[in-house]
Amino acid sequence: MTSNQFNNSYHTSDTSLAAYLYTEGFSIIDIDYSNPRAEFIFKNDSPQIKEAVRLYTIGKTQVDAATYARIHRKLTKIILRQTPWIEGVINA
């Protein structure tokens, strides 16, 4: 993907936050491995994702623990192997 495709996107290198956002239904569009820490790039930088990040930061979130744990494990494996992001890979 080109940098223009990342305009209006949300970026985080926090795997736990990325797992939470993905659990909440926000779409990952890519993972950037060019820095020492992998960076998850989400589809948009909307007010909804900003509110989800705020709630995560203050510890006021509620998600299904088993789903979150499964997604966190899969994201961790993906970044440890530096696997290119493929939409739907988490659900497989």
C-alpha positions as protocol buffer text, in pm:
chain_id: "A"
residue {
  index: 1
  type: MET
  ca { x: 0 y: 0 z: 0 }
}
residue {
  index: 2
  type: THR
  ca { x: 115 y: 350 z: -70 }
}
residue {
  index: 3
  type: SER
  ca { x: 134 y: 621 z: 192 }
}
residue {
  index: 4
  type: ASN
  ca { x: -170 y: 793 z: 34 }
}
residue {
  index: 5
  type: GLN
  ca { x: -379 y: 492 z: 130 }
}
residue {
  index: 6
  type: PHE
  ca { x: -284 y: 552 z: 496 }
}
residue {
  index: 7
  type: ASN
  ca { x: -424 y: 905 z: 506 }
}
residue {
  index: 8
  type: ASN
  ca { x: -702 y: 929 z: 763 }
}
residue {
  index: 9
  type: SER
  ca { x: -589 y: 607 z: 932 }
}
residue {
  index: 10
  type: TYR
  ca { x: -517 y: 524 z: 1295 }
}
residue {
  index: 11
  type: HIS
  ca { x: -174 y: 378 z: 1385 }
}
residue {
  index: 12
  type: THR
  ca { x: -60 y: 198 z: 1700 }
}
residue {
  index: 13
  type: SER
  ca { x: 235 y: -20 z: 1797 }
}
residue {
  index: 14
  type: ASP
  ca { x: 46 y: -143 z: 2107 }
}
residue {
  index: 15
  type: THR
  ca { x: -56 y: -502 z: 2031 }
}
residue {
  index: 16
  type: SER
  ca { x: -302 y: -512 z: 2322 }
}
residue {
  index: 17
  type: LEU
  ca { x: -475 y: -196 z: 2199 }
}
residue {
  index: 18
  type: ALA
  ca { x: -478 y: -332 z: 1843 }
}
residue {
  index: 19
  type: ALA
  ca { x: -640 y: -655 z: 1966 }
}
residue {
  index: 20
  type: TYR
  ca { x: -902 y: -455 z: 2154 }
}
residue {
  index: 21
  type: LEU
  ca { x: -980 y: -234 z: 1854 }
}
residue {
  index: 22
  type: TYR
  ca { x: -1004 y: -536 z: 1625 }
}
residue {
  index: 23
  type: THR
  ca { x: -1232 y: -709 z: 1877 }
}
residue {
  index: 24
  type: GLU
  ca { x: -1451 y: -397 z: 1870 }
}
residue {
  index: 25
  type: GLY
  ca { x: -1486 y: -427 z: 1491 }
}
residue {
  index: 26
  type: PHE
  ca { x: -1231 y: -176 z: 1364 }
}
residue {
  index: 27
  type: SER
  ca { x: -1052 y: -299 z: 1049 }
}
residue {
  index: 28
  type: ILE
  ca { x: -676 y: -340 z: 1025 }
}
residue {
  index: 29
  type: ILE
  ca { x: -562 y: -243 z: 675 }
}
residue {
  index: 30
  type: ASP
  ca { x: -191 y: -317 z: 712 }
}
residue {
  index: 31
  type: ILE
  ca { x: 99 y: -379 z: 949 }
}
residue {
  index: 32
  type: ASP
  ca { x: 411 y: -168 z: 908 }
}
residue {
  index: 33
  type: TYR
  ca { x: 733 y: -352 z: 997 }
}
residue {
  index: 34
  type: SER
  ca { x: 971 y: -70 z: 899 }
}
residue {
  index: 35
  type: ASN
  ca { x: 1024 y: 42 z: 1261 }
}
residue {
  index: 36
  type: PRO
  ca { x: 1164 y: -163 z: 1551 }
}
residue {
  index: 37
  type: ARG
  ca { x: 807 y: -216 z: 1674 }
}
residue {
  index: 38
  type: ALA
  ca { x: 541 y: -331 z: 1430 }
}
residue {
  index: 39
  type: GLU
  ca { x: 270 y: -72 z: 1376 }
}
residue {
  index: 40
  type: PHE
  ca { x: -91 y: -171 z: 1319 }
}
residue {
  index: 41
  type: ILE
  ca { x: -273 y: 55 z: 1075 }
}
residue {
  index: 42
  type: PHE
  ca { x: -650 y: 77 z: 1110 }
}
residue {
  index: 43
  type: LYS
  ca { x: -892 y: 177 z: 837 }
}
residue {
  index: 44
  type: ASN
  ca { x: -985 y: 522 z: 964 }
}
residue {
  index: 45
  type: ASP
  ca { x: -913 y: 781 z: 1227 }
}
residue {
  index: 46
  type: SER
  ca { x: -1279 y: 843 z: 1308 }
}
residue {
  index: 47
  type: PRO
  ca { x: -1430 y: 986 z: 1625 }
}
residue {
  index: 48
  type: GLN
  ca { x: -1547 y: 630 z: 1705 }
}
residue {
  index: 49
  type: ILE
  ca { x: -1195 y: 484 z: 1704 }
}
residue {
  index: 50
  type: LYS
  ca { x: -1067 y: 781 z: 1906 }
}
residue {
  index: 51
  type: GLU
  ca { x: -1340 y: 718 z: 2165 }
}
residue {
  index: 52
  type: ALA
  ca { x: -1255 y: 347 z: 2176 }
}
residue {
  index: 53
  type: VAL
  ca { x: -888 y: 434 z: 2236 }
}
residue {
  index: 54
  type: ARG
  ca { x: -987 y: 679 z: 2511 }
}
residue {
  index: 55
  type: LEU
  ca { x: -1202 y: 415 z: 2685 }
}
residue {
  index: 56
  type: TYR
  ca { x: -919 y: 160 z: 2654 }
}
residue {
  index: 57
  type: THR
  ca { x: -670 y: 407 z: 2800 }
}
residue {
  index: 58
  type: ILE
  ca { x: -885 y: 475 z: 3107 }
}
residue {
  index: 59
  type: GLY
  ca { x: -978 y: 109 z: 3155 }
}
residue {
  index: 60
  type: LYS
  ca { x: -1348 y: 144 z: 3080 }
}
residue {
  index: 61
  type: THR
  ca { x: -1388 y: -126 z: 2814 }
}
residue {
  index: 62
  type: GLN
  ca { x: -1585 y: -446 z: 2802 }
}
residue {
  index: 63
  type: VAL
  ca { x: -1516 y: -716 z: 2545 }
}
residue {
  index: 64
  type: ASP
  ca { x: -1551 y: -1092 z: 2542 }
}
residue {
  index: 65
  type: ALA
  ca { x: -1235 y: -1217 z: 2713 }
}
residue {
  index: 66
  type: ALA
  ca { x: -1201 y: -1533 z: 2503 }
}
residue {
  index: 67
  type: THR
  ca { x: -1237 y: -1342 z: 2175 }
}
residue {
  index: 68
  type: TYR
  ca { x: -989 y: -1076 z: 2286 }
}
residue {
  index: 69
  type: ALA
  ca { x: -735 y: -1340 z: 2397 }
}
residue {
  index: 70
  type: ARG
  ca { x: -768 y: -1530 z: 2066 }
}
residue {
  index: 71
  type: ILE
  ca { x: -718 y: -1214 z: 1861 }
}
residue {
  index: 72
  type: HIS
  ca { x: -425 y: -1100 z: 2078 }
}
residue {
  index: 73
  type: ARG
  ca { x: -250 y: -1438 z: 2035 }
}
residue {
  index: 74
  type: LYS
  ca { x: -301 y: -1430 z: 1657 }
}
residue {
  index: 75
  type: LEU
  ca { x: -177 y: -1071 z: 1623 }
}
residue {
  index: 76
  type: THR
  ca { x: 128 y: -1155 z: 1834 }
}
residue {
  index: 77
  type: LYS
  ca { x: 210 y: -1453 z: 1610 }
}
residue {
  index: 78
  type: ILE
  ca { x: 165 y: -1241 z: 1299 }
}
residue {
  index: 79
  type: ILE
  ca { x: 406 y: -970 z: 1414 }
}
residue {
  index: 80
  type: LEU
  ca { x: 664 y: -1215 z: 1550 }
}
residue {
  index: 81
  type: ARG
  ca { x: 674 y: -1380 z: 1207 }
}
residue {
  index: 82
  type: GLN
  ca { x: 643 y: -1043 z: 1029 }
}
residue {
  index: 83
  type: THR
  ca { x: 365 y: -1188 z: 819 }
}
residue {
  index: 84
  type: PRO
  ca { x: 203 y: -947 z: 571 }
}
residue {
  index: 85
  type: TRP
  ca { x: -149 y: -852 z: 676 }
}
residue {
  index: 86
  type: ILE
  ca { x: -427 y: -1034 z: 492 }
}
residue {
  index: 87
  type: GLU
  ca { x: -786 y: -930 z: 565 }
}
residue {
  index: 88
  type: GLY
  ca { x: -973 y: -1209 z: 741 }
}
residue {
  index: 89
  type: VAL
  ca { x: -660 y: -1391 z: 864 }
}
residue {
  index: 90
  type: ILE
  ca { x: -775 y: -1354 z: 1226 }
}
residue {
  index: 91
  type: ASN
  ca { x: -1109 y: -1523 z: 1159 }
}
residue {
  index: 92
  type: ALA
  ca { x: -953 y: -1818 z: 979 }
}
